Amino acid sequence: MSGVDRDALFGRTLRLCAWSGIASIIFFVIGGVILGRMIPPLLAPNDSADIMVQKISENVMSMRVGSVFQMISFALFAVYGAGIAAQTRRCERSPGFSYIQLMFTACGTLVALLVAFSWALMSFRPGEYEPTVIQYLADYAYFLAVYSVPVFGGWCLMIALPILMVPEAEAPFPRWVGYLNVWAAVLFAPGQMVLFFKSGPFSWNGIVALWLPFVAFFLWILVMCIMMLEAAKRHGN
């Protein structure tokens, strides 16, 4: 296969990875927002266990279907992350940052899939589990989503560093994308405050600890997908 052919194949692969990231956002909007009621949160951390059971029982079918869409959404993270690592690899003489990115991609995908798995379990038989089990699963899902800052923040930093450390002409993405990833890691950080609050802006349904990291996360995915599509153009069809 000629160099041109290989470059064209890489471009198509990168485009697939980018569209997988965009698809993950669409599936999450369907499964996590419209059906699953994860955002805006149906549940609250200061709800009693019985109240949580009642809320889930009243929305059980939409939560079940929503969890299916969430599983698909989060599984696509692996494809999306692999595309970024592949593009980063092209500026490295020996793989380093790209391999670390793949490790964070795998960890982040697992964490996200466990969120959807917890959502599915909550809606499986809410009237039969002990109410405190349902409450535990709700806490577990949101803690996985927003408390795991080192996983998702570390992922962003491992994307930023190779962009910022090589000469600009050799960088896998424009320099501003590196700074964007640093800012994304910073915006994820308030998620760790959920350990200390059960109500207010720093709880797992609060504007600072939940909404800020979630909005930053999906905007980060969208921007990185657009940049992968731009990179794919440089590699041909």
N, C-alpha and C positions, 0 to 999 in steps of 0.2 A: 504494500500500500504506500503510495507516495506521501510526502510530507503534507501536501495540500489536502489530500484525502483524509489524513489523520486529523488535520486541523479542522476540517469541515465536520468530521464525526464528533470531535470534542465540542464544537459549537452547538451541534444538535443536542448533545448530552447536557451541556450547560443550560440550554433552553428548557429541556425537560425538567431539570432540577429547579429552575426558576419558576416554571408554571406549577410545579408541585407545591412550592411555597405559597403561591397565590391561591391555589386550590385549598391548602390547609386553612387559610383565613376564611374562605367561603364556607367550608365545612364547619368551622368553629362557629361562625355567625349563625348557621342553621342549627347546629347541635348544642352549642353552649349558650347562645343568646336567645334565639327564638323558641326552641323546644326545651332545652335542658334547664333553663333558668339559672345557670351558674352566674351569668352577668346579664342584667342586674341581679344580684343575689336574691333568690327566693327565701333562703335561710339567713339567719343572723347568729353570730357567735354567742349572743346573750339570750337566744331562744332557749326555753326549757326543752328537754328531750321529748316530752309529749307534744309540744307545739311543733317541733320538727317532724315528728311522725305524722301529725295531722296535715301539715303542708305538703309533705311528699305524697301521702295517700291521695290527696286531692289533685295531684298533678302526675300521678305515677306513670301513665302511658306516655305522656310527652317527654318525661325524663328518661324513660327507657329508650325511646326512639332517639332522643337527643344524645344519649351516651354512645349510640352506634355511630352517629355522625362525628362525635368527638374522637372516638377511637380512630376513625379514618383520618381525621384532621391531624391528630398527633403522630400517627404513623408516617405521614408525609414529611414530618420534620427531618427524618433520617435522610430522605432524598435531597431535601433542601440544603441541609448541612453538608452533605457530601459534595454538592456542587460548589459551595464556597471553598471547601478544603481543596478541591481539585484545581480551582482557579488560583488559589494561594500557592499551591505546590509548584506552579509554573515559574514562580519567581525565586524558588529556593534551589540552590545547587544540590543540597541533600535535604530530605524531608525532615522537618522538625516541627514547626508551627502547624503545618497541615495535619500531621499525625496527632498532635495534641488536640486540634480542632475536632478530629474524628472521635476522639475519646469523649470530649464534651458533648458532641452531637449524640453519641450513643447514650450517655448519661441523661442528657436533656430529654431525649425521646422516651427513655424508660420512665423518667419522672412524670412526663406528660401523660403517657399511657396509663400510669397508675392513677392519675386524676380521673380519667374516664372510667377506669375499672371501679374506683370507689363510688363514682356516681351511679354506675350500673348496679352495684351491690345495694346501695341505699334504696333503689327503686325495685329491687327484686322481690322482696316480701316485707315491706315496712311494718305491716301489722303483726308479723310473727316474730321478728327480732325484738330483743329487749330494746326499749327506747334509747337507753344509753349507748347501745351499739350503733344506732343510727346517728346519734350525736357525735360519737367518735369518728365515724366515717366522714361526716361533714367536715369536722376539724381536720381530719387527715387529708381530705381532698384539697382544701384551701391552703393548708400548710405546704403540701407538695407544690402547689401552684405558685405561691408567692414567697415562701420562706427559703426556698432552695436557691438563694441569691448566688452563692459561689459557683453553682453549676452554670447558670445562664449568664451571669456577669463574667465569669471566667471565659466562657465561650466567646463573648464579645471582645474581650481583651486579647484573646489569642488570634482573633481576626484583625484587630487594630494594629498589633505590634508589627507583623510583617509588612503591612501597608506603610507604616510610619518609619520603619527602620531601613528600608532599601531606598536607593535613589528613585526619585519620583518617576523617571522614565521607565523604570523596571517594575514599579508597583503594580500589583494585580488589580487594584481598584484605585480611583482617584484619592488623593490625600485626604479630602474632606470626609470620605467614607470611614477612614480610620478614626477620625475625631468623633464621628457620629457613633461608632461602636463604643468608644470610651464613655460618651454621654449616656448611651443606652445602659451600660453597666452601672453607672451612677444612679440612673432613674429606677433601676430594679431594686436598689439597696433598701428603700423603705419597707419592702416586703418583710424584712426580718423583725420589724416592730410588732408583728402579729402575736409574737410570743408573750408580749407584756400587756396587751389590751384586749378586752372583750367587747368594747363599744367605742364609738368615736372614730375619727379619721385614721387612726393607726390600727384598727381591728381588721379582721380578714374580710369585712364587707365595707371598709372605709375608703374614702377617696384617696388618701395618701398611700396606704399599704396595699390596696387592691387595684383601684382604678388607674392610678399613675403607672405602676409597673405593667399592668395589662395593656394599656393603650401604647406605652412605649414599646412593649414587646412586639405587638402586631404591626406597628408602624415600622419598627426595625426590620421585620420580615419583609414587609412590602418594599421598602427602600432597597434592601439587599437583593430582592428578586429583580427589581428594575435594573440594578447595576449588573446583575448576571446576564440579563437579556442584552444589555449594552455590550458587555464583554463578548457574548456569543456572536454578535454581528461582526466583531473583529476577526473571528475564526471562520467566517464563511457560513454557508448554509449547511 
